[in-house]
Amino acid sequence: MQLLDYIPFLVEGVPWTLALVFSGLTMGFSLGLPLSLIEAFGSRGAKLVVDAYVWFLRGTPLLVLLSLLYWGIFPSLGIKVSPFIASIVALGLRSSAYQSQIFRSALLSIESGQLLAARAMGMRDSQVVMHVLVPQALRIALPSWSNEYAIMLKDSSICFTLGVMEILTRAKYISTATGSALFPFLIAGLLYLALTRAGVEAIELLHRKVRIPGTLGGE
């Protein structure tokens, strides 16, 4: 069997990789945005808890976190999860720490005068946050969020350690089956490059459509 015959098998790893990336980003967003609101507007005690959470997840290597969850925390709790789900949880938790800082910076970059104006119109603080600050912060954060996508895509390759059938795992199988490492890992690298470029371009296009002129990142 020729090396070229393995290309379809390798390409079949793309949906698995994208599933890891988008699931991890979704989980990271769902946790990261509330965490950023706590860091920006929460009480001192709540901020300390979030700071500790962010510090731990940003400082722990992803491979260690993945191993800790799959072989440590989940079994100790009596929870049986697949390597795929464990990978999503690890990617999502780590991404939530980074996304919280992205959204926190975006929130704090909004002019404070907007808060005063909204309050002067009779809006409650919760309404100001949800209807004035968050919509702007999401737009401002898009360029940084594209970086998070690229990082998540590359980090997803670490999930090969659990045998998730993403791109790198399949490249390793092809390398073992054929005795050639150059071709499968070269094609895998090209696939990662293509996915990175496509995703970043899509997010940049979205940013150009929704950016607010006169704001940070909206020139």
C-alpha positions as CSV (number, residue, x, y, z in Angstrom):
1,M,0.0,0.0,0.0
2,Q,1.5,3.4,-1.1
3,L,1.8,6.3,1.2
4,L,-0.7,8.4,-0.9
5,D,-3.4,5.8,-0.1
6,Y,-3.3,6.8,3.5
7,I,-4.2,10.5,2.8
8,P,-8.0,9.9,3.1
9,F,-7.4,8.2,6.5
10,L,-5.4,11.2,7.6
11,V,-7.9,13.7,6.3
12,E,-10.7,11.9,8.3
13,G,-9.0,13.2,11.4
14,V,-9.9,16.8,10.5
15,P,-13.5,16.5,11.8
16,W,-12.2,15.0,15.1
17,T,-9.7,17.9,15.4
18,L,-12.4,20.5,14.7
19,A,-14.8,18.9,17.1
20,L,-12.1,19.1,19.8
21,V,-11.3,22.8,19.0
22,F,-14.9,24.1,18.8
23,S,-16.1,22.1,21.8
24,G,-13.1,23.4,23.8
25,L,-13.6,27.0,22.6
26,T,-17.4,26.8,23.5
27,M,-16.7,25.5,26.9
28,G,-13.9,28.1,27.4
29,F,-16.3,30.8,26.3
30,S,-19.1,29.6,28.6
31,L,-16.8,29.7,31.6
32,G,-14.4,32.5,30.6
33,L,-17.0,35.3,30.0
34,P,-18.6,34.9,33.5
35,L,-15.1,34.7,35.0
36,S,-14.1,37.9,33.3
37,L,-17.2,39.7,34.7
38,I,-16.3,38.6,38.2
39,E,-12.7,39.8,37.7
40,A,-13.9,43.2,36.3
41,F,-16.8,43.9,38.6
42,G,-16.9,41.2,41.4
43,S,-16.1,41.4,45.1
44,R,-12.6,41.1,46.4
45,G,-13.2,37.6,47.6
46,A,-14.7,36.4,44.3
47,K,-11.8,38.0,42.4
48,L,-9.2,36.1,44.6
49,V,-11.0,32.8,43.8
50,V,-11.0,33.5,40.1
51,D,-7.4,34.7,40.1
52,A,-6.4,31.3,41.8
53,Y,-8.4,29.4,39.1
54,V,-6.8,31.3,36.3
55,W,-3.3,31.0,37.8
56,F,-3.6,27.3,38.2
57,L,-4.9,26.5,34.7
58,R,-2.6,28.9,32.9
59,G,0.4,27.6,34.8
60,T,-0.3,23.9,34.4
61,P,0.9,22.2,31.2
62,L,-2.0,20.9,29.1
63,L,-0.6,17.4,29.1
64,V,-0.4,17.3,32.9
65,L,-4.0,18.7,33.1
66,L,-5.2,16.1,30.6
67,S,-3.5,13.2,32.5
68,L,-4.8,14.6,35.8
69,L,-8.4,14.6,34.6
70,Y,-8.4,11.3,32.7
71,W,-6.4,9.1,35.0
72,G,-6.8,11.0,38.3
73,I,-9.9,13.2,39.0
74,F,-12.5,11.4,36.9
75,P,-11.7,7.8,38.2
76,S,-11.4,9.0,41.8
77,L,-14.9,10.5,41.5
78,G,-16.2,7.2,40.0
79,I,-16.9,8.9,36.6
80,K,-16.1,7.1,33.5
81,V,-15.5,9.3,30.5
82,S,-14.1,8.6,27.0
83,P,-10.8,10.0,26.0
84,F,-12.6,12.4,23.7
85,I,-14.8,13.9,26.5
86,A,-11.8,14.1,28.8
87,S,-9.9,16.0,26.1
88,I,-12.7,18.5,25.6
89,V,-12.9,19.2,29.3
90,A,-9.1,19.7,29.6
91,L,-9.1,22.0,26.5
92,G,-12.1,23.9,27.7
93,L,-10.9,24.5,31.2
94,R,-7.6,25.7,30.0
95,S,-9.2,27.9,27.4
96,S,-11.6,29.4,30.0
97,A,-8.6,30.8,31.9
98,Y,-7.2,32.4,28.8
99,Q,-10.5,33.6,27.5
100,S,-11.3,35.2,30.9
101,Q,-8.3,37.4,30.5
102,I,-9.2,38.3,26.9
103,F,-12.7,39.4,27.9
104,R,-11.5,41.1,31.0
105,S,-9.2,43.3,29.0
106,A,-11.9,44.0,26.5
107,L,-14.4,45.0,29.3
108,L,-11.9,47.3,31.0
109,S,-11.0,49.0,27.7
110,I,-14.5,50.4,27.4
111,E,-14.8,54.0,28.4
112,S,-16.2,54.4,31.9
113,G,-18.4,57.3,30.7
114,Q,-20.7,54.8,29.0
115,L,-21.4,53.3,32.4
116,L,-22.3,56.7,33.8
117,A,-24.5,57.5,30.9
118,A,-26.3,54.3,31.0
119,R,-26.9,54.7,34.8
120,A,-28.1,58.2,34.2
121,M,-30.8,56.8,31.8
122,G,-32.0,54.6,34.7
123,M,-30.4,51.3,33.7
124,R,-29.5,48.9,36.5
125,D,-25.9,47.7,36.8
126,S,-26.8,44.3,35.5
127,Q,-28.5,45.8,32.5
128,V,-25.5,48.0,31.8
129,V,-23.2,45.0,31.8
130,M,-25.4,42.8,29.6
131,H,-26.7,45.4,27.2
132,V,-23.9,47.9,27.0
133,L,-20.6,46.4,28.1
134,V,-20.7,42.7,27.0
135,P,-21.8,43.4,23.4
136,Q,-18.9,45.8,22.9
137,A,-16.4,43.6,24.7
138,L,-17.3,40.6,22.5
139,R,-16.5,42.7,19.4
140,I,-13.3,44.1,20.8
141,A,-12.1,40.6,21.9
142,L,-12.5,39.0,18.4
143,P,-8.8,39.7,17.3
144,S,-7.5,38.2,20.5
145,W,-10.0,35.4,20.2
146,S,-8.6,34.4,16.8
147,N,-5.3,33.8,18.6
148,E,-7.0,31.6,21.1
149,Y,-8.5,29.6,18.2
150,A,-5.0,29.1,16.7
151,I,-3.6,28.0,20.1
152,M,-6.5,25.7,20.7
153,L,-6.0,24.1,17.3
154,K,-2.4,23.4,18.0
155,D,-3.1,22.2,21.6
156,S,-5.6,19.7,20.3
157,S,-2.8,17.6,18.9
158,I,-1.8,16.7,22.5
159,C,-4.9,14.7,22.7
160,F,-3.2,12.0,20.7
161,T,-1.7,10.8,24.0
162,L,-5.2,9.4,24.9
163,G,-5.7,7.9,21.4
164,V,-8.3,10.4,20.2
165,M,-8.5,9.9,16.5
166,E,-7.5,13.4,15.5
167,I,-4.9,14.4,12.9
168,L,-1.8,13.7,14.8
169,T,-2.9,10.3,16.1
170,R,-3.7,9.2,12.6
171,A,-0.3,10.5,11.4
172,K,1.4,8.4,14.1
173,Y,-0.6,5.3,13.0
174,I,0.5,5.8,9.4
175,S,4.1,6.3,10.4
176,T,4.0,3.0,12.4
177,A,2.3,1.1,9.6
178,T,4.6,2.3,6.8
179,G,7.8,2.9,8.6
180,S,8.0,6.4,7.2
181,A,7.5,9.5,9.4
182,L,8.3,12.3,7.0
183,F,5.2,12.0,4.7
184,P,2.4,11.6,7.3
185,F,3.7,14.2,9.7
186,L,4.4,16.6,6.8
187,I,0.8,16.2,5.6
188,A,-0.5,16.6,9.1
189,G,1.5,19.8,9.5
190,L,0.0,21.1,6.2
191,L,-3.5,20.3,7.5
192,Y,-2.9,22.2,10.7
193,L,-1.6,25.2,8.7
194,A,-4.7,25.2,6.5
195,L,-7.1,24.9,9.4
196,T,-5.3,27.7,11.3
197,R,-5.4,30.0,8.3
198,A,-9.1,29.3,7.5
199,G,-10.2,29.8,11.1
200,V,-8.2,33.0,11.6
201,E,-9.4,34.4,8.3
202,A,-13.0,33.6,9.2
203,I,-12.8,35.3,12.6
204,E,-11.1,38.4,11.0
205,L,-13.9,38.6,8.5
206,L,-16.4,38.5,11.3
207,H,-14.5,41.2,13.1
208,R,-14.6,43.5,10.1
209,K,-18.3,43.1,9.9
210,V,-19.2,43.7,13.5
211,R,-16.5,46.1,14.7
212,I,-17.5,49.4,16.1
213,P,-15.8,52.4,14.5
214,G,-14.0,54.6,17.1
215,T,-13.5,51.8,19.6
216,L,-10.4,49.8,20.4
217,G,-9.8,47.5,17.4
218,G,-12.6,49.2,15.5
219,E,-10.6,51.8,13.6
